[in-house]
Amino acid sequence: MPDTPPAHVPHGGHVPHGAHIANRVRLTDPFYAVAIFREAMELARDGRTIFMSVGEPDFPTPERVVESAVAALRRGETHYTVPMGIPELRRAIAAQYRERYGIEVPSERIMVTVGASGALTLTFGVLAEPGDEFIMADPGYPSNRALMTFCGATPRLVPVGAAERFQLTAELVDRHWSPKTRGVLVASPANPTGTTIPDGELRAIHEVVRARGGTLIVDEIYHGLTYDTHPQTGAALGDDVFIVNSFSKFHCMTGWRLGWMVVPEPYLDAVERLSQHLFIAPPAPSQWAAVAALEPESIAIYDRQRAELHRRRDFVVPALAARGLEVACTPDGAFYVYVNCSAYTNDSWQFVRDLLHATGVAVTPGRDFGRHRANEFLRLSYTAPIGELEEALGRIAAFLDGRRREGSTR
């Protein structure tokens, strides 16, 4: 197999014959997780494929949430809503901040968006000028870099490792600040590592950013999916912080394409104006489903699912270590483990393709998540029942045994 992405994942600099592709797109890296997913789906016809590459829960949207959307459709909720989102949902989100975090966030500062990606697009769209830089951790979620680039800014990637639990610190932010820096993006819990930023450290980062005259953006799409700690929201730091969140992960609604953002008051008009042109409004049925997703009966379902993910994490981490794969940091939340595979390969992209074709187990290469030692790492999702995870890890162990016998460092 070639040591390149499949043909359907174009290289950043490739221009198809006869087509003029805008430079902002050519500068966008391929999404390797999607490439692996496509390849795994092609192989899935034999029924052997186990997906440990997918960044979504395996739990379905709760029936009561689905029924809320169905009821909305039947009563004619099929038209545009107001761009900021229906008032019922914005008030329900504000209530969550009050009940879960003990803080008041006015519903007027909450904007419902087309997924967290929509929220990030709006955030960078109102903040970024050409030449601006935003500090972010390397490794980190690839679309954050892509959306930043699309909006004209430059990601300033700061290498982080196990010593920092793969997270930015106030000291790192201060050290890497430059005259071009416009702001800082952090994610807690983070993709691909599942680690969180301690509340005190996040507060210190905010103090550095504020003192430097920048803007802090906090990605909280995995809030609710933490196991040993319950981090405070970045919204508690002050009303100058952009918060990005989503119904995809904790609420098991990836296909509904719905998120929200908490917007500092001076930016509200600009965010709404840009949203009107980019999205007009979030999907109406999804918004009514989300209202039900925030009700106590739904939260009880999600909390049980979080307990199951906790159980899977506690199974997967020692099981990987026993099979010769080092988990760099035990995740605090989300549903990922970031695994060092450097004992077996110096090319994580080729490694995951070899693994997929040999065993039917799909995982994600580290090169999706940045530049820093990316070829030494894999991301594994524990979004499958423990029986499937046990089977997948057994296949991976057999594959690694074969690599040891070969003495391969491909």
C-alpha positions as CSV (number, residue, x, y, z in Angstrom):
1,M,0.0,0.0,0.0
2,P,1.3,3.5,-0.8
3,D,2.7,5.6,2.0
4,T,0.3,8.4,1.2
5,P,-3.4,9.2,1.9
6,P,-5.8,7.4,-0.4
7,A,-6.7,9.1,-3.7
8,H,-9.9,10.6,-2.2
9,V,-7.9,12.5,0.4
10,P,-6.1,15.3,-1.6
11,H,-2.8,16.6,-0.5
12,G,-2.8,20.2,0.6
13,G,-0.9,21.4,-2.4
14,H,-2.5,19.2,-5.1
15,V,-4.6,21.1,-7.7
16,P,-6.9,18.8,-9.9
17,H,-6.4,19.3,-13.6
18,G,-8.4,22.2,-15.0
19,A,-9.5,23.4,-11.6
20,H,-8.5,26.5,-9.7
21,I,-8.6,25.7,-6.0
22,A,-8.4,28.6,-3.6
23,N,-5.2,28.8,-1.6
24,R,-7.0,28.7,1.7
25,V,-8.3,25.2,0.8
26,R,-4.9,24.0,-0.6
27,L,-3.4,25.0,2.8
28,T,-5.9,22.8,4.6
29,D,-4.6,19.5,5.7
30,P,-6.4,16.3,4.8
31,F,-8.6,14.8,7.5
32,Y,-7.0,11.4,8.0
33,A,-9.6,10.1,10.4
34,V,-12.2,10.5,7.6
35,A,-9.9,8.7,5.2
36,I,-9.5,5.8,7.6
37,F,-13.3,5.7,8.2
38,R,-14.0,5.5,4.5
39,E,-11.4,2.8,4.0
40,A,-12.8,0.8,6.9
41,M,-16.3,1.1,5.6
42,E,-15.2,-0.4,2.3
43,L,-13.7,-3.3,4.3
44,A,-16.7,-3.6,6.6
45,R,-18.7,-5.8,4.3
46,D,-17.1,-8.9,5.7
47,G,-18.5,-7.9,9.1
48,R,-15.0,-8.1,10.8
49,T,-14.4,-4.3,11.1
50,I,-14.2,-2.8,14.6
51,F,-14.2,1.0,14.6
52,M,-11.9,2.5,17.2
53,S,-11.4,5.5,15.0
54,V,-14.8,7.2,15.2
55,G,-15.1,10.4,17.2
56,E,-18.7,9.9,18.3
57,P,-20.5,7.9,21.0
58,D,-21.9,4.5,20.0
59,F,-25.1,5.3,22.0
60,P,-28.2,6.3,20.0
61,T,-30.0,9.6,20.6
62,P,-32.5,8.9,23.4
63,E,-36.0,8.1,22.2
64,R,-37.5,11.0,24.2
65,V,-35.2,13.4,22.3
66,V,-36.1,11.9,19.0
67,E,-39.8,12.1,19.8
68,S,-39.4,15.8,20.6
69,A,-38.1,16.4,17.1
70,V,-40.9,14.3,15.6
71,A,-43.5,16.3,17.5
72,A,-41.9,19.5,16.3
73,L,-42.0,18.4,12.7
74,R,-45.7,17.3,13.0
75,R,-46.7,20.7,14.4
76,G,-45.0,22.4,11.5
77,E,-41.6,23.5,12.9
78,T,-40.0,23.2,9.5
79,H,-39.2,26.8,8.8
80,Y,-36.3,29.2,9.6
81,T,-36.0,30.1,13.3
82,V,-34.4,33.3,14.5
83,P,-30.6,33.2,13.8
84,M,-29.6,33.1,17.5
85,G,-31.8,30.0,18.1
86,I,-35.2,29.5,19.6
87,P,-35.6,31.3,23.0
88,E,-36.8,28.0,24.7
89,L,-33.4,26.4,23.9
90,R,-31.3,29.4,24.8
91,R,-33.0,29.6,28.2
92,A,-32.6,25.9,28.7
93,I,-28.8,26.2,28.0
94,A,-28.6,29.1,30.4
95,A,-30.3,27.0,33.1
96,Q,-27.7,24.3,32.6
97,Y,-24.9,26.8,33.5
98,R,-26.9,27.7,36.6
99,E,-27.6,24.2,37.7
100,R,-24.4,22.4,36.7
101,Y,-21.8,25.1,37.3
102,G,-23.5,27.5,39.7
103,I,-23.0,30.6,37.4
104,E,-25.4,32.9,35.6
105,V,-25.0,33.2,31.9
106,P,-27.7,35.4,30.3
107,S,-29.5,33.6,27.6
108,E,-29.0,36.7,25.4
109,R,-25.3,35.8,25.2
110,I,-26.0,32.3,24.1
111,M,-26.1,31.6,20.4
112,V,-27.3,28.2,19.0
113,T,-25.1,27.1,16.1
114,V,-24.8,24.5,13.4
115,G,-22.5,22.3,15.5
116,A,-19.4,23.3,17.3
117,S,-17.7,23.7,13.9
118,G,-20.3,26.5,13.2
119,A,-19.5,28.1,16.5
120,L,-15.7,28.0,15.8
121,T,-16.2,29.4,12.3
122,L,-18.2,32.3,13.7
123,T,-15.6,32.9,16.5
124,F,-12.7,33.0,14.1
125,G,-14.8,34.9,11.6
126,V,-15.3,37.8,14.0
127,L,-11.9,37.7,15.6
128,A,-9.3,36.9,12.9
129,E,-7.6,39.2,10.5
130,P,-5.1,38.1,7.9
131,G,-1.8,37.6,9.6
132,D,-3.2,37.1,13.1
133,E,-2.0,34.1,15.1
134,F,-3.9,32.0,17.6
135,I,-2.0,29.9,20.1
136,M,-3.1,26.3,20.4
137,A,-1.7,23.0,21.7
138,D,0.0,20.5,19.4
139,P,-1.6,17.8,19.4
140,G,-5.1,19.1,18.9
141,Y,-8.3,18.6,16.9
142,P,-7.5,19.1,13.2
143,S,-10.6,21.1,12.3
144,N,-9.6,23.8,14.7
145,R,-6.5,24.5,12.7
146,A,-8.5,24.2,9.4
147,L,-11.2,26.7,10.4
148,M,-8.6,29.1,11.8
149,T,-6.8,29.0,8.4
150,F,-10.0,29.3,6.5
151,C,-10.8,32.5,8.3
152,G,-7.4,34.0,7.4
153,A,-5.5,33.4,10.7
154,T,-2.4,31.2,11.4
155,P,-2.4,28.5,14.0
156,R,0.7,29.0,16.3
157,L,1.2,25.4,17.4
158,V,2.8,24.9,20.7
159,P,4.3,21.4,21.2
160,V,3.1,19.8,24.4
161,G,3.7,16.3,25.8
162,A,2.9,14.0,28.7
163,A,4.7,16.4,31.1
164,E,2.0,19.0,30.5
165,R,-0.7,16.3,30.0
166,F,-0.8,17.5,26.4
167,Q,-2.3,20.9,27.4
168,L,-1.2,24.5,27.3
169,T,-0.1,26.2,30.5
170,A,0.0,29.8,31.4
171,E,3.8,29.8,31.2
172,L,3.7,28.3,27.7
173,V,1.1,30.8,26.5
174,D,3.2,33.7,27.8
175,R,6.4,32.4,26.3
176,H,4.9,31.8,22.8
177,W,3.0,35.1,22.6
178,S,4.1,37.3,19.8
179,P,3.1,40.7,18.3
180,K,0.9,38.8,15.9
181,T,-1.0,36.8,18.6
182,R,-4.7,37.6,18.6
183,G,-5.8,34.9,21.1
184,V,-5.6,31.4,22.5
185,L,-7.7,28.3,21.8
186,V,-7.8,25.6,24.5
187,A,-9.9,22.4,24.6
188,S,-10.7,20.7,27.9
189,P,-11.3,17.8,27.8
190,A,-9.2,17.6,24.6
191,N,-9.3,15.6,21.4
192,P,-7.1,13.4,20.9
193,T,-5.9,13.0,24.5
194,G,-8.9,13.3,26.7
195,T,-7.0,15.4,29.2
196,T,-8.3,18.4,31.0
197,I,-6.8,21.7,32.1
198,P,-7.1,22.1,35.9
199,D,-9.3,25.0,36.9
200,G,-6.5,27.0,38.4
201,E,-4.3,26.6,35.3
202,L,-7.2,27.7,33.1
203,R,-7.7,30.8,35.3
204,A,-4.0,31.6,35.0
205,I,-4.1,31.2,31.2
206,H,-7.0,33.6,31.1
207,E,-5.1,36.1,33.2
208,V,-2.1,36.0,30.8
209,V,-4.4,36.4,27.7
210,R,-6.3,39.3,29.3
211,A,-3.0,41.0,30.3
212,R,-1.7,40.6,26.8
213,G,-4.9,42.1,25.3
214,G,-6.0,38.9,23.6
215,T,-9.1,36.7,23.5
216,L,-9.5,33.3,25.1
217,I,-11.6,30.7,23.3
218,V,-12.5,27.5,25.3
219,D,-13.7,24.4,23.5
220,E,-15.9,22.5,25.9
221,I,-17.6,20.0,23.6
222,Y,-16.6,17.1,25.9
223,H,-17.9,18.8,29.1
224,G,-20.2,16.3,30.8
225,L,-17.9,13.5,29.8
226,T,-15.4,13.7,32.6
227,Y,-14.8,10.8,35.0
228,D,-12.6,11.7,38.0
229,T,-13.0,15.5,38.1
230,H,-15.8,17.9,37.2
231,P,-14.1,20.9,35.6
232,Q,-15.6,24.4,36.0
233,T,-16.7,26.0,32.7
234,G,-14.5,28.7,31.2
235,A,-17.6,30.9,31.3
236,A,-16.9,31.3,35.0
237,L,-13.7,33.2,34.3
238,G,-15.4,36.3,33.0
239,D,-17.7,37.6,30.3
240,D,-14.8,38.2,27.9
241,V,-14.3,34.5,27.1
242,F,-15.7,32.7,24.0
243,I,-17.2,29.3,24.9
244,V,-17.8,26.7,22.3
245,N,-20.0,23.6,23.1
246,S,-22.0,21.0,21.2
247,F,-24.9,18.6,21.6
248,S,-22.8,16.0,19.7
249,K,-20.8,14.2,22.3
250,F,-22.4,14.2,25.8
251,H,-25.9,14.4,24.3
252,C,-25.2,11.8,21.6
253,M,-26.5,14.0,18.7
254,T,-23.6,14.1,16.2
255,G,-26.0,13.7,13.2
256,W,-28.3,16.5,14.4
257,R,-25.6,19.2,13.8
258,L,-26.3,21.4,16.7
259,G,-24.0,23.3,19.1
260,W,-23.9,26.6,20.9
261,M,-21.5,29.4,21.9
262,V,-21.4,31.8,24.7
263,V,-20.5,35.2,23.2
264,P,-18.9,38.2,24.9
265,E,-21.5,41.0,24.7
266,P,-19.4,43.4,22.5
267,Y,-19.3,40.6,19.7
268,L,-23.0,39.6,19.7
269,D,-24.1,41.8,16.8
270,A,-21.1,40.8,14.7
271,V,-21.6,37.1,15.4
272,E,-25.3,37.3,14.6
273,R,-24.6,39.2,11.4
274,L,-22.1,36.7,10.1
275,S,-24.3,33.8,11.1
276,Q,-27.2,35.2,9.1
277,H,-25.1,35.0,5.9
278,L,-23.3,31.7,6.6
279,F,-26.1,29.6,8.1
280,I,-29.3,31.7,8.3
281,A,-30.4,29.7,11.3
282,P,-29.8,26.3,13.0
283,P,-32.1,23.4,12.0
284,A,-35.5,23.9,13.7
285,P,-36.2,20.2,14.5
286,S,-32.7,19.8,16.0
287,Q,-33.3,22.7,18.3
288,W,-36.6,21.2,19.6
289,A,-34.8,17.9,20.1
290,A,-32.1,19.7,22.1
291,V,-34.7,21.2,24.4
292,A,-35.7,17.7,25.4
293,A,-32.0,16.7,25.6
294,L,-31.5,19.2,28.4
295,E,-34.4,17.9,30.5
296,P,-33.6,16.0,33.7
297,E,-34.9,12.7,32.4
298,S,-32.5,12.9,29.4
299,I,-29.6,14.0,31.6
300,A,-30.1,10.9,33.7
301,I,-29.7,8.8,30.6
302,Y,-26.5,10.6,29.6
303,D,-25.1,10.2,33.1
304,R,-25.6,6.5,32.9
305,Q,-23.8,6.4,29.6
306,R,-20.9,8.5,31.0
307,A,-20.6,5.8,33.7
308,E,-20.3,3.2,31.0
309,L,-17.6,5.2,29.2
310,H,-15.8,5.5,32.5
311,R,-15.9,1.7,32.8
312,R,-14.5,1.3,29.3
313,R,-11.7,3.7,29.9
314,D,-10.7,1.8,33.0
315,F,-10.7,-1.4,30.9
316,V,-8.9,0.0,27.9
317,V,-5.9,1.8,29.5
318,P,-4.4,-1.1,31.4
319,A,-5.3,-3.5,28.6
320,L,-3.3,-1.5,26.1
321,A,-0.3,-1.3,28.4
322,A,-0.4,-5.0,28.9
323,R,-0.3,-5.5,25.1
324,G,2.7,-3.3,24.7
325,L,1.2,0.1,23.8
326,E,1.9,3.0,26.1
327,V,-1.0,5.3,26.9
328,A,0.8,8.6,27.3
329,C,-1.7,10.0,29.8
330,T,-4.7,8.4,31.3
331,P,-7.6,10.5,29.9
332,D,-9.7,12.6,32.3
333,G,-12.7,12.6,29.9
334,A,-14.0,12.3,26.4
335,F,-13.6,8.8,24.9
336,Y,-10.1,8.7,23.5
337,V,-6.7,7.4,24.4
338,Y,-3.6,8.7,22.8
339,V,-1.1,5.9,22.4
340,N,2.6,5.9,21.7
341,C,3.4,3.4,18.9
342,S,7.0,4.4,18.3
343,A,8.3,1.0,19.4
344,Y,6.6,-0.4,16.3
345,T,6.7,2.3,13.6
346,N,7.9,5.8,12.6
347,D,4.9,6.3,10.4
348,S,1.6,6.2,12.2
349,W,-0.4,6.7,8.9
350,Q,1.0,3.6,7.3
351,F,0.8,1.8,10.6
352,V,-3.0,2.3,10.9
353,R,-3.5,1.2,7.3
354,D,-1.5,-1.9,7.8
355,L,-3.4,-2.6,11.0
356,L,-6.8,-2.1,9.3
357,H,-6.0,-4.4,6.4
358,A,-4.4,-7.1,8.6
359,T,-6.9,-7.1,11.5
360,G,-10.0,-5.1,10.6
361,V,-9.5,-2.7,13.5
362,A,-9.7,1.0,12.5
363,V,-7.8,3.6,14.6
364,T,-6.7,7.1,13.8
365,P,-3.1,8.2,13.0
366,G,-1.4,10.9,15.2
367,R,-0.6,12.9,12.1
368,D,-4.2,14.1,12.1
369,F,-3.6,16.1,15.3
370,G,-0.6,18.3,14.5
371,R,3.1,18.2,13.9
372,H,4.8,17.4,17.2
373,R,5.9,13.7,17.2
374,A,2.7,13.0,15.2
375,N,4.0,9.9,13.6
376,E,4.7,8.3,17.0
377,F,1.1,8.3,18.1
378,L,-2.3,6.8,17.5
379,R,-5.7,7.8,18.8
380,L,-8.1,5.0,19.8
381,S,-11.7,5.6,20.6
382,Y,-13.4,3.4,23.2
383,T,-16.9,3.9,21.7
384,A,-17.8,0.3,21.5
385,P,-19.1,-2.3,24.0
386,I,-16.3,-3.9,26.2
387,G,-16.7,-7.2,24.4
388,E,-15.8,-5.5,21.0
389,L,-13.0,-3.6,22.6
390,E,-11.6,-6.8,24.1
391,E,-11.7,-8.4,20.6
392,A,-10.1,-5.4,19.0
393,L,-7.3,-5.3,21.5
394,G,-6.7,-9.0,21.0
395,R,-6.3,-8.5,17.3
396,I,-4.0,-5.5,17.9
397,A,-1.9,-7.6,20.2
398,A,-1.5,-10.3,17.6
399,F,-0.6,-7.7,15.0
400,L,2.1,-6.2,17.3
401,D,3.5,-9.7,18.0
402,G,3.9,-10.1,14.2
403,R,5.7,-6.7,14.0
404,R,8.1,-7.8,16.8
405,R,8.9,-11.0,15.0
406,E,9.6,-9.0,11.8
407,G,11.7,-6.5,13.7
408,S,9.8,-3.9,11.6
409,T,10.2,-0.1,12.2
410,R,8.1,0.9,9.2
